[in-house]
Amino acid sequence: MLPKRYVLLMHEFDIIKKYFSKLSLNNKNSLNLNDDVFFDKSKKLVISVDTYIDKSHFFNFKNPDLVIKKILRSSISDLICKGVKPKYYFISGSGNKKTFTKSNLKKISRSLKQEQKKFGIHISGGDTVFSNKLSFTVVSVGFSSNIIFRNKAKFNDDIYVTGNLGDSCMGLRILKKGLSLKKDLNKYFVMKYYLPELHINLTKKLFNFANTSIDISDGLFADLDKLINKQKLSYKVNISNIPISKNLKKMIISKKLKKINFVSKGDDYQILFTAVKKKSRIIKRTFKSLGIKISKIGNISSGALKSQIIDEKGNKIAIKNKGHFHNF
């Protein structure tokens, strides 16, 4: 047996490529297992599947009403960034008598009802099993004759992101480390962690300008890599252009923190997309009319170049951890 330091970890995408990709070769609707959804154009059917594990995808289960909202929103976000409105969802849960108490189940049910009303979705089935490991799996379903695919970026495309990044990361830090901020700031960041803002009214509009898109779940740079992972392209992103909230900016300045450590950690569920430069006007008009913040953070470059991250001083920087990955 190899010493522990020599054990090679397998990345989640390595597992898909090595063991499962070939199984999808005769099923074009699987999109080669290289997108966040299944898409059957003839049936106008779009499906995403996500599993969430306690201590891995959510911090703890002390607030089941908030945890279940976070889970559901992060799942339907996969469809929203494809330009598809979610319609139905299926949810399965594994837990025990400590996690699936009557009180917790009532809170979960109430939260799901609120989310259904907010996003116009309907629960349509699922499963419940006993396990000492708490987990949830959500299947989200929508209907569309087209989607915005991954890996369709074009050379010289502009890179855009909706909303703000980094608030969720700060919220998780507060929960994990018990950081003591002003009460209103604590609540602000924690709620941004639990309740990501989804731009469901943007779905159909995306087709007017987006060449490719993804939601930011694992981290800005990790998801940017996924966005172009099968193309001979690279990206150039300016840290100073990455949008953050006024609250996070104050925190970064007052505590002398690094902006990149927050905007690259994920759990934001904002939409990351690319578009040709001539679409800049329609993009600005669209987002202004919808009241949604939009920021151009960089551009798509040639694959002959390495992807570049430029800091606030104009220097190229490298980051060791681009985001969250599952390693086995």
Helices and strands as residue ranges (DSSP letters): G 4-6, H 12-15, I 16-20, G 21-24, G 28-33, E 38-40, E 45-53, H 64-80, E 86-95, H 102-119, E 122-130, E 135-143, E 158-162, H 167-177, H 183-194, G 200-202, G 204-208, E 212-215, H 220-227, E 233-238, G 239-241, H 246-254, H 260-263, E 271-275, G 277-279, H 280-290, E 294-302, E 308-310, E 316-317
